[in-house]
């Protein structure tokens, strides 16, 4: 297949960022509101029960996808033929995996010492089967960089779970309010993907093509399994050794951090993988696209993570109230962890786009050699010690990612400092300024409301950061602004 013109791919990707960003803004604006309202109506224990179910469901979904959706996006083969292979494989695996999950639910609940988790898992697990009906349609939208189509689906479905869950939570349905909202949202999402997609499955299965897809998908699957252990391994150990209450606090902090970073950074990821995949045969263009996006990501992620560390307790108190004790500490530490980890956060997309998904897979399994033992030891000392350990182990992988990027793209070994030094200095200035205000000025002013203190600190932090960045690297600020403006009007 002839490689696409790098300029046309980049241009289409720029236009797609707008719709990807709008999709994230809609979901990440509505979801936090629903999430916060439910957190005030429900308890940490309710969220802990949901978390135990999601640990098992997310694990099962790895097998249900088998890495084939990523393979469908990346493949050079005819997407129409590949889609049939992926659809029927996902459908059969979805049914089989839900059956296994259903009968094993009591054993999983016993593992977490939470009997209430069993029926929740059996019902919520239906979303695996529902999702298998529409995973191909979504992958085809992504492959074509048609994020405009996905935006309208996300716009319609983002509020539906809340419209179902919030009234049920208010009237005392507890954890079942979240379960019902999740299933209703998944059903509607699948229905709309089918309505907007022109592709329909046929009873055909190309075995030769399937072998090619499975080869790529097997590495993505192994990567997904490793990613599950990294993403959910911490929650698995917290739930097992610290109980569903601490699991609820920990997962709520983690979810809020994910929402904050997702709102800002997730618009890049759906566009980045298919864009880099189309440029995989043109190394200079690939390197240029990677470096441009990576610098913008650093400029957003590092100050956000540092800011969450500084205002985590105030944010938790304002949003969730007093019953969520310990949430502020978790929010701050995990926020800093995400801010630093995003310095190499798009590297995994680069490896997959270059047809080397095994790179990220191998790296993740190396990480697991010290991740899980460190989690186990830290869990014996309580939630705070565990959260600090989570930050520490995440930092160890960064030099390895840098090394792989240098080897694969031929970038400068200290490219993070070369491209991000002005961002890092501006973030440091912001941290010093906010710290001086928080512990020096605010105690003297004695603001009556936590909301005012929080708004004052956030506003001051943003002003300091952008002022310093403007002074140190005005061309980058202007270039980034121009890129975002082109994406907005495209």
N, C-alpha and C positions, 0 to 999 in steps of 0.2 A: 504494500500500500504506500502511495506517495506521501511523504511528510508534508504536513501543513505549513504554510508560510508563517514564519515566526511573528511577523508584524501583524498578520491577520489574527493569529491566536491571541497575541497580547491585547489587541484592540477589543476582541470579543470578550476576553477575560475582564478587561477594565469595565466594559458595559455590564458584565455579569455581577461584578462586585456590588453594584448598586442594589440589584434585586436580592442578592445573597444577604447584603447588609440589612435591607428592609425586612427580609424574612426573619433574620435574627432579632432585629429591633422589636418586631411585633411579638415574637414568641418570648423573648427575654424581657420584654416590658410587662406583658400580661402575666407570664408565669410567676415572676417574683411577687406580684400583687396577690395572686391566688395563693401562692406558697405562704406568704406572711399572714394572710387572713386565716388560713387553715392552721398555721402554727399557733395563733392566738386562741383558736377554738379547740384545738386538740392538745395532746400532751407529748412530751419527748418519748414516752413509751409507745404511743400510737405510731410515731414516725420510726421508732426502732423496729416495730413489727413489720412495717412496710419494707424497711431496709433489709431485714432477714429474707423476705420473699424476693426482693430484687436481686440480692446476692445470687440466689439460686437461678432466677430467671435469666439474668444477664449471662451467667455461665452457660445455661442451656442455649441461649441465642447464638453463642459462638459456633456451636455444632449445627444450628439451624441454617446459618448463612454459609458456613464452610469456606469463607473467603471469596465466594463466587461473585458477589456484587462488585467488589473492587476489581476483580478480573474482568468483568463486563465493561467497566469504565475504561480500563487500561488496554484491552486487547486491540490488535490491529485487524482482527478478523471481522467479517460482516456482523454487525451488532444484531441484526434481525435473527440470524441463526443462533448466535451465542445466547440471545435472550431466552429462547425456548429451552436450552439446556439448563440455564440458571433457574428458570421458573419451576420446571418440574422437579428439579433436585431440591429446591427450597421447600416446595409444597410437601413432598414426601417426608423430608427430614423434619419439617414443622409438626406434622401429625405424630410421627414416631417420638420425637423429643417431648412433646406435651404429654403423651401417654406415660412415658418414663417419669416425668416430673410429677404427674398426678399421683402415681402409686408410691413415690418416694417421699412425698410431702410430710407424712408423720415422722419419718426418720430424720428429715432435715430439721423439723421443729424440735425434736428431741435433742439434736446436736446443739441448738441455741438455747435449750432449756426454756422454750417459749411455746407452749401448746397452742396458743392463739394463732401462731404463724401458719399452721398446717392448712386450715380451710382458706385462709387468705392466699396462700401460694397456689392452691388448687384452682381457685377462681381467676386470680390475676394472671396465671400462666396461659390463659386463653389468648392473650395478646400475641404469643408466639405464633399461633396458627393464623390469627388475623393478619399479622404483619407479613407472613409468607405469601399472601395473595397479591401484595402490591410492592414488594421489594424490587422487582424488575422494573416496574414503571418508574419508580423513583430513581433507580440507577441510570435509566435511559435519559431522564431529564438532566441528571448531573453530567452524563457523558456529552450531551449536546450543549452544555453550558446554558441550559434553559432554566435559569433560576427565576425568571419572571413567572413561569408557570407554577413552580413550587411555591413562590411567594403567596399567590392567591389561595392556594390550599392551606398554607400555614396561617394566613390571615383569618380564614374561616374557622379553622379547627383550634386555634390557640386558646380561645376563651371558653370553648365548650366544656372541657373537664371541670373548670371552676364553676360554671353555671350549674353543673350537676353536683359537685362535691360540697360547695359552701353551704347550700341549704340543708343538705343531709348532715353535715357536721354540726350545724347550728341546732338541729333537732335531735342530736344525740346519737347519731349512727356511728360515731367514732371512726375507727380505721376503715370501715366499709364505705365511708364517704369518698376516701381517696381511691379505693378499688373501683368503685362504680364510675367515677369521673375518668379514670385512666382507660377503662374499657370502652366507654362511649366515645372518647376522643380517638382511640385507635380505629374503631369501626368507621367513624366518619372520615378519617384520614385515608383509609384504604378505599372507601367508596369514591371519594373525590379524585384520587389518583387514577382510578379506572375511568372515571368520567372524562378527565382532561387528557388522558393518554390515548393515542390512536393504535398503539400496539395491542394485539390480542394473542394469547397463546394458542398454539396448534399442537396436535398430537404427533410431534416429531422430536427426535432426539439424535443429534449427530454425535456418534461415539468418538470419532477422531477429534472433532472440535472440543468435545467434553474433556478428553485427555489433556489437551493444551490448557484449557481453562483450569482444570484441577491441579495442574502442575504449578501454575501461578497462585491459584487459590489455596493450595496446601501451605505455602509459605505465609500467606496472609492469615490463614486459619491458625497456624502456629504462633504467628505474631499476636493474633487476637486472643489466643489462650494465655500467652505471656502478659498481654496488656490487661486481661481480666485479673490475673493474679496481682498485678501492680496496682490497678485501679480499685479492685474490690478486696484484695488480700488484707489490707489494713482493716477494713470494715468487718471482714470475716473474723479476724482475731479479736477485735474490740467486742463484737457481738458474743463471741464464745467465752471470753475471759472477764469482760467488764459488764456484760449484761445489756438488755435492750434499752434501758434508760440512757446509759452513756453512749450506746450506739446511735440512739436518736439525736443526742446532742452533737456527736461527732459528724454524722452524716448530714445533719442540717447545716452545720458550719461549712462542710465540704461542698454541699449543693449551692449554698449562697455564694461562695467563692467562684464556683464554676459558672454560676449565672452572671456574676460581675464580669469575669473574663470572657465568657461566651458572648455577651452582648457586644463587646468591643472587638474581639479577635476572631471569633468563629466565622464571620463573613468571609475571611480570607481562605479558610481551609477547604470548603466545598469547591471553590473556584480554583484553588492552587493545584490540587492533584490532577484534575483533567487538563489544566493549562500546561503544567510541567510535563505531563505525559505526552502532549502533542509536540513539545519542544525537545523530546528526549534524543532526537537525532541531530540536534544542533547545540553542541556543548557551549559555545560562547553565549548564545541566546539564553540557554538554560541557566548558566551561571549568572548572567545579568539579571534575569527575572528573579532568581532566588535571592540575590543580595539586596535588591530593591525592596522586596516584600519583607525580608528578614529585618531590615533596618527599621521599617515602619512598625513591625511587631514589637521590636525591642523598645521603641520610643513610647509605645502604649503600655506594654506589660510591666516594665520595671518600675515606673512611678506608681502604677496601680497597686502592685504588690507591696511596695514600701508604704503606701498610704494606708492600706488595710492593716498593716502591722501597727501603725500609729493610732488609728481610730477604731480598731476592732471592738474594744469593749463598749465604746459609745454607740457604735452602729448596732451591736447586739441588743443593748439596753433600749434603744429607741425603737427598733423594729419588732422585737419579740417579747419584751417585758421581763419581769423578775423571775418567772418560773424556769427560764432557760439559763440557769446558773452554769458558768464555765464556757458558754458559747463564745463570748468575746475573745477569750484566749485562743480557742481553736480557730476562730475566724481570722485573727491576726497572723498567727503562725502559718496557717495554710495559705493565706493570701501572699505572704512573703515567698513561700515555697513556689507557688505558681508563677509569681513575678520573675523569679530567677530561672525557673525551669523553661519558661517561654523563650529565653535567649537562644535555646536550641529546639524550640517547640515545633518548628516546621520541618526539621531535618528528616523526620520519618516520612513525610510526604515526598520529599526529594528522593529518598531511597526507592520508594515504591514506584514513583514516576519514571525512574531510570531503569525499571525492570529488575531491581535488586531488592525485593521485599525481604529476603533472608537476612540482610544486614541488620535491620531493626529487630528482627526476630531473635537473632543470635545475641544481640546486645541485651535484649530484655531478659533472656534466660541467664545471662551472666549476672545481671542485676538481682535476679531472684535468689541467687546463691547467698547474698547478704541481706536482701530486703526482709525475707520472711523470718530468718533467725533473729534479726534486729527487732522486728515487730513483736515477736513472741517474748523476748527478754523485756522489752519496754512495757508491754502490757501488764507485767507483774507489779509495776510501780505506779499505776494509775493513768488517767487520761492525759494529764499535762505532760508527763514524761513521754508518753506514747506519741503525742503530737509533735514534740520537739524532735524525737527520733525520726518521725516521718519527714521532717524538713532536712535533717542531716543526711539521710540515705539518698534523698532525691538529688543532692548536690554531687554525689560521687560520680554519677553517670555523665555529667557535663563534659569533662575532658575527653571522654571516649567519643561522644558525638562530634566534638570539634575535630578530633583526629580523623574520623571517618569522612567528614565533610572536606577536609584538606586533601585526603587521598582521592576522593571521587571527583571533586570539582577542580582541584588544583588551586584553591584559594590560599591566601596568606595565613600561616598558622595562628597568628594573633588577630584574626579577622574580626572577632567580636569586639576587641578593644579598638581596633582601627576604625570600625564602622560605628561603634557605640560609645566612644569616650565622652563626647559632648553630652550624650543622653545620661550617662552614668554620673557625670559631674553635676548636671542639672538636678538629677534625682537626689544626690547627696545634699545639695543646697536646700532642696525642698524638705528633706528629712530633718536637717538641722533647724530650719525655720519653724516647721510645725512643732518640733519638740520644744523649742523655746517658747512658743505660744501656749502649748498645752500645759507645760509644767511651770512656766514663768508668769505669763500674762493672765491666763484664764482664772487661776486661783485668786488673783487680785480683783478681777472684774466680777467674779462670782455670778455667772449667768444663771438665771432661774430655771431654764429649761434645757434638757439634754439635747433637744433638737436644735436649739440656737448654737450651742457649743459645737455640735457636729457640723452644722452648716458653715460656721465660722472657720473651723479647721480645714474643711474640704476646700472652701473658697480660697483661703490663704495658700494652701498647698498647691492648688492648680495655678494660681497667679505666680507664685515663686518659680515653679517648674517651667512654665511656658515663657516667662520673662527671661530666665537663664538660658533656655534653649534658643530663644530668639537672638540673644546677645552672642552666644557661642557658635551657633550654626544657623544663621538666617537663611542661607540657600536651601538647606534641607527642609526647613519649615515651609518655605515658599513652594518648593518642588512637591512636597507631600500634599500641601493644600491644593495645588494645581491638579495633581493626580486624582484626589478625592472629588474635586469639582467636575473633572471630566467624567468620572464614574457616575456622579449624581445626575448629570444632564444627558448621559448617553441613553 
